[in-house]
Amino acid sequence: MLVLLFLLLSLLSPSTSSKLLDPSVLMRDIPSCYNISIPYPFGIIGNYSLGLEHLPSFGIRCNGSGPMLSLPSGQYKVVDISLPQGTITILGRAVAWRCRDRFNGTDLPPDQDLSLEGTPFTFSDTRNKFTVVGCDAMATIQDAYGSYISGCAAFCVSKETVVKGVCSGVGCCQSQIPRALKRLNLNFSSIRGQIGATKDVPWDPCSKAFLVKEDEYVFTYDDLISNKNNQNRTVVLEWSIGNKSCSEMDSKNGTECKANSHCYNSTNGIGYRCKCSDGFEGNPYLAPGCEDINECKGPNNPCIHPNRCKNTIGGSICKCPFGMSGDGTSHGTGCKKVELLEIILGVGLVMVLILFALVLWTYWLQKKRRLARRKQRYFLQNGGVMLRQQISSRKALAKIFSSEVLKKATNNYSEDRILGKGGYGTVYKGVLEDHTVVAIKKSKLVDETQIDQFINEVVILSQINHRNVVKLLGCCLETEVPLLVYEFIPNGNLFYHLHNDRLGSISWENRLRIAVETAIALAYLHSATQFPIIHRDVKSSNILLDENYTAKVADFGASRLVPYNQTHVTTLVQGTFGYLDPEYFQTSVLTEKSDVYSFGVVLVELLTRQKPISHDPTDDWKNLATHFITSVERNQFLEMVDQTVLKEAGATHLNVVAQIALNCLSLKREDRPKMIDVLVELNALRRLLKQHMDDQTQEHHLEFYRKEKMAYMGSSSNLIKLDEDDDSMESHLLIDRNLSSLALE
């Protein structure tokens, strides 16, 4: 038993316990030495329950002299340790002094300094003052390189000039020290001869320099009497943990800060410290960390009515009694009695706000319901039910868009989304939610008596899938006037490319190709669909060019379907002046020959690069079709032809094109060719152009043109001849393919 006791005592002896132990074995009770608390991370050397093994500089020796801190320049008594402020206060001594006799003899011992190098401590620059006391003294602090970094001078003139408690330079002076200072290397010098000090001064000729805690030292006249033994002064040191910042520690192994605390970088050197968060107290370096302060208990209760205090994690809530208002705190607005009038006004204001919100909500709800009813009314009025039935029964490709989708797609029909405006409406560029770019036509009016016909046309047109026809994707029927949604064609229209001088001239070969592609589209609409479709507004601005400059016929807003076994329909006259069939204009009888006439105007437009309606030099309106017919009759039409066309095509070639256009512009519809016949002639002419023949050889090869024309006429007449009982889509697609092949040869 004695042996075990001996072994236990030997383990606890100073020789084996002089190192600080791991914090996991620490107790929550704060140890003390001579009534000075030694909180963790500081620890008493030799005490097994306190200290940090990896922070040996924080060890405190507790002996007969009290708690002592070991520094490179010696042992210093600890007066106080503050965790929140990160300071330790010690008793230091006057670092240097200087004495002189009446005969200017000096007694200057070697300068003494207080060094903190190699420790986690620095002199606090905000809690200490560098002080010099004497009548002929200039003391300075030097850095390791001998440069002056701080200092001050004290001198004396007479006893009456010395003021108690004032260190302004008369007998006493004070100055700040720089941050992160770890060594006090002081130097004395005399100010004799600079400020007028004489050897006849009546006080003791000794001067002292020391570092002292701010507001701790009070200067008196007696301090000018030499007293070398009275040299201990209170000095405040700041400490930090490690040599890395909080962010550097967090990115590696983390800091020593425990729960409910935060890390902050040292402001006086390197390293970091921990501090309890607001509303918490305790030791932030010890597990489980800082604990919540119950502000409602004790003298620190913040509430003006202590019994109405409610403690919260990290704070507290103060409530005022009924009939009073305010934050309830003694340091804030407190609690003030609410007058009856204020209560009435407050309740009334709340009621008004609630009523106002209720009115707004009711208005918004009614507006939303009215909008929904209006959309439903328009949908029914515009044939929405019929369109749905047609889509389901015929498996049509038309899609019904909601008004909200199209409103969003056009950015609420913004001005910068307008692609063009015409007599029948405005076309907007839209971007759907799936990022599909479309063209949305917003018409100006609709004939409510023709809604059934309109729905049938939408269904039929949505099924057209031809490379030279702009595809109709669907419509919106929730607006007063139905909106039509087409595929988007990016390169503008033929009118813009023909009549915009900045774009340059289009070659005749491309113009002839565009004419052929337009003829293919119109022949397809007239002959290859389930019901013949009359466009009714053929013009250069309705011929769009895609990214490959392929012609696509667009804008079927004025088009009409021709009922089965009928050759014409009677309608209100619609179209564009300059392109309008004069017989249709007079009789209101619409046939496919009306499109042929309009195409003839486009063909002349391609030949001459002149607008269908323009001003002549006498400021009169000039009709291009009429002027062209007159010029052909007078054998002067070559004067109208665009110079680019004249250079690229011969006169004989142009005579053939002029004759085709002249046939299309016949005043009587029965004298005009069918669109398929126009296509055959233009395509044969195009093949002839590809032979690259000049005027001298063209006449020789006109017979070749006639044979080509007759060959196409024979094949196309067989292609378009349909059995009256066979109106299947396959037959129409076959005709479409053959019509396309005419243009592609």
Secondary structure, DSSP 8 states (H G I E B T S, - for coil): -HHHHHHHHHHTSHHHH-S---GGG--SS--EETTEE--TTSEETT-TTS--TT-GGGEEEEETTEEEEEETTEEEEEEEEETTTTEEEEEEE--EEEEE-TTS-EE-------B-TTSSEEE-TTTEEEEEESSEEEEEEE-TTS-EEEEEEEE-S-GGG--TT--BSBSEEEE---TTB-B-EEEEE--TTTS---TT-SS--EEEEEEEETTT----GGGGS--TT--EEEEEEEE-BSSS-HHHHHTTT--S--TTEEEEE-SSSSSEEEEE-TTEES-TTSTT--EE--TTSSTT--BSSGGGEEEETTEEEE---TTEES--BTTTT--EE--HHHHHHHHHHHHHHHHHHHHHHHHHHHHHHHHHHHHHHHHHHTTHHHHHHHHHHHT---EE--HHHHHHHTTTT-GGGEEEEETTEEEEEEE-TT--EEEEEEES---GGGHHHHHHHHHHHHT---TTB--EEEEE-SSSS-EEEEE--TT-BHHHHHH-GGG----HHHHHHHHHHHHHHHHHHHHSSSS-EE-S---GGGEEE-TT--EEE---TT-EE--TT-S-EE----S-TTTS-HHHHHH-EE-HHHHHHHHHHHHHHHHH---SEEE-TTS-EEEHHHHHHHHHHTT-GGGTS-HHHHHHS-HHHHHHHHHHHHHHT-SSGGGS--HHHHHHHHHHHHHHHTT---HHHHTTTHHHHHHHHHHHHHHHHHHH---TT---HHHHHHHHHHHHHHHH-
